Amino acid sequence: MMIHRVETEIGGRSLILETGRVARQADGAVWVQYGETVVLVTVVAAKTARDGIDFLPLTVDYQEKAYAAGKIPGGYFKREGRLSEKETLCSRLIDRPLRPLFPENWFFETQILASVISSDKMGVSDIMGILGASAAVTISEIPFHGPVGAVRIGRVNGALVVNPSLVDLTQSDMNIVVAGTTDAVIMVESESKEVSEPEILEAIRFAHQEIQKIVALQQTLQSKVNSIKRLVPPVEQCAVLAQRIRETYASAVQEAVQIVGKEARQARLDQLLSEGRAGKQEGETEKAISALFQDLERQAVRQMILQRGVRADGRTPSQIRPITCEVGVLPRTHGSALFTRGETQSLSVATLGTSDDAQRMDGLEGDARKPFMLHYNFPPFSTGETRPTRGPGRREIGHGALAERALKQVLPDQEAFPYTLRIVSDILESNGSSSMATVCGGTLALMDAGVPIVRPVAGIAMGLVREQDQFQVLSDILGMEDHLGDMDFKVAGTARGITALQMDLKIGGLPFNIMEEALTAARVGRLHILEIMLKTLSETRDHLSEYAPRITTLHVRKEKVREVIGPGGKVIRGIVEATGVKIDIADDGTIRIASSDNLASQKAVEMINAIVEEVEVGRVYVGKITRIMDFGAFVEIKHGVEGLVHISQLAQHRVQKVTDEVKEGEEITVKVIEVDRQGKIRLSRKEVLAAT
């Protein structure tokens, strides 16, 4: 097998795609190198289709090898295991732009594996995974309407940057991943600091220019490999059956999709399907009948929207479902909210913790601590279904990450509000855009908890129905409109601008004029939702819950940190045992004391102040004798701070023997008479006795 290699420059660095050197038994394998990061991506498709399925059986797994960054995995087994949250999100990021570009009737098991095998810690391996996956499928025999290109866009000091480094991103007010073909954008994933809609569009247009170069590079590689694509077997459909189903049930399906309630509507559609299956004739299959009914439902919903401007639940394209908000619904939590929009409902709960509660992250780019977490749960009862309850799936992790990005932008600075924050969103009902309900509920829960957020955030999901040149953008889509429509475009933000955005298409791309209209409609809808939210709770509460910890911050000199900790941590353990508080000490001398008991916090502060305060000449202390020597006694006047009472300073009369006056362990009152340049402290008991 020949080795083929192509190269271009993207964002000031060389991007290399190579095939034919490794993993040659895969249907497609591409070695992607960008800087000193290398990602190997492979794709394999089964030779026979799976029986009884009517969907694309595509799986994508992205994995970071610890050796890529010169690390050994932690844990007992010392090897890579289940995917981390980051790896799961990257797997979704690769899957989403590729999935709509496979043929509709491709029912062959297809697996894409992306492995990071070298990392320069610049943070671009997820983008490389998308490029490698697209290139691997493109050069393989698997039919594909690609290639797809992708880049990340940041904005540093007002200038757009292609594939910014992790350092650049810390100074950037936006982080946007854009994927697309030569002609259009397919996927957008972003977080930003209240950036306006025109600025977001500008960044996407800028990204698309780079995407076109990457697509051209893949096409060059494809021409070198010159593989022959497999033929997609046609879906056989009986014309007689199709005509009979259409004539018998088309009008009934059109009436059914106009039933407002989700359960009643679905019940009627299920009834019609059961009747159709019951009338099955010789040679006809239930699978074929189900597919025809789904086509009727899809056509009915889309025609009703495009021709009449009416949706399944009777709304106009821009109309938002009824919204109700409640806060403080749980008595013992730190902050809670119940957000209901139509038949979608999120119970969001905010919990405040200390720095010890921050999540520890271990990745190729290094270890980090995460002080804000948002966890999204989607139990089966929320859609009236039954299924095993396992750990969070990829969808739950992805939805939680989107809502987390949306709210992260408005959290207070850690220095001013040094709490670890966790939001849990339990979806109690779902009929469209539960992730955006999580954003709204999460905002209200934070405000109810007394977290001083910059501004409230709301989210809305936009949809699209497009037939040739005719299209209609939909606000606040239903689950049915997500399933039968062409776009799921989630936008979250404040009244000032966008904080997070996620766009996925089921068609080959989205023109910029439609994207602009969707963003404009999303802003109108977002402001409407914010207005309702603020009627429930107009501003963040001015106090924390009585059950939330209070954090008191002290600042001591760096050299005093050792005194507070004590030998082997003895001093700080003693303070914790005496008061019951939690104490966190930073190397720079910042000390944070956390407790829900104000008296306990105050006591801990007093104990720490007593340790770190400077010894003053002329001040009187009560201390304990720790050692007796022939020349005097050492007295501990503070935790870990000793001074010497010379034998001549023990009493007003001449002392022959130290033990004649004092004993080890005895408490005595002394006065500081000198602190020399070396910090040695001279004490006097004699002067205290003379003054009494």
Secondary structure as UniProt FT lines:
FT   STRAND          4..10
FT   TURN            11..12
FT   STRAND          13..19
FT   TURN            24..25
FT   STRAND          28..34
FT   TURN            35..36
FT   STRAND          37..45
FT   TURN            51..52
FT   STRAND          58..64
FT   HELIX           66..69
FT   HELIX           85..98
FT   HELIX           99..101
FT   TURN            104..105
FT   STRAND          110..118
FT   HELIX           125..139
FT   STRAND          149..156
FT   TURN            157..158
FT   STRAND          159..162
FT   HELIX           166..170
FT   STRAND          172..180
FT   STRAND          185..195
FT   HELIX           197..225
FT   HELIX           239..256
FT   TURN            257..258
FT   HELIX           262..278
FT   TURN            282..283
FT   HELIX           286..308
FT   TURN            312..313
FT   TURN            317..318
FT   STRAND          323..327
FT   TURN            331..332
FT   STRAND          335..341
FT   TURN            342..343
FT   STRAND          344..353
FT   HELIX           355..357
FT   STRAND          359..363
FT   TURN            364..365
FT   STRAND          366..370
FT   STRAND          372..377
FT   HELIX           380..383
FT   HELIX           394..408
FT   TURN            409..410
FT   TURN            414..416
FT   STRAND          420..429
FT   HELIX           434..448
FT   TURN            449..450
FT   STRAND          458..467
FT   TURN            468..469
FT   STRAND          470..475
FT   HELIX           479..484
FT   STRAND          487..493
FT   STRAND          498..505
FT   HELIX           512..536
FT   TURN            546..547
FT   STRAND          550..555
FT   HELIX           558..560
FT   HELIX           561..565
FT   HELIX           567..569
FT   HELIX           570..579
FT   STRAND          582..585
FT   TURN            587..588
FT   STRAND          590..595
FT   HELIX           598..612
FT   TURN            617..618
FT   STRAND          620..629
FT   TURN            630..631
FT   STRAND          632..638
FT   TURN            639..640
FT   STRAND          641..646
FT   HELIX           647..649
FT   HELIX           658..660
FT   TURN            664..665
FT   STRAND          667..675
FT   TURN            677..678
FT   STRAND          681..684
FT   HELIX           686..691
//
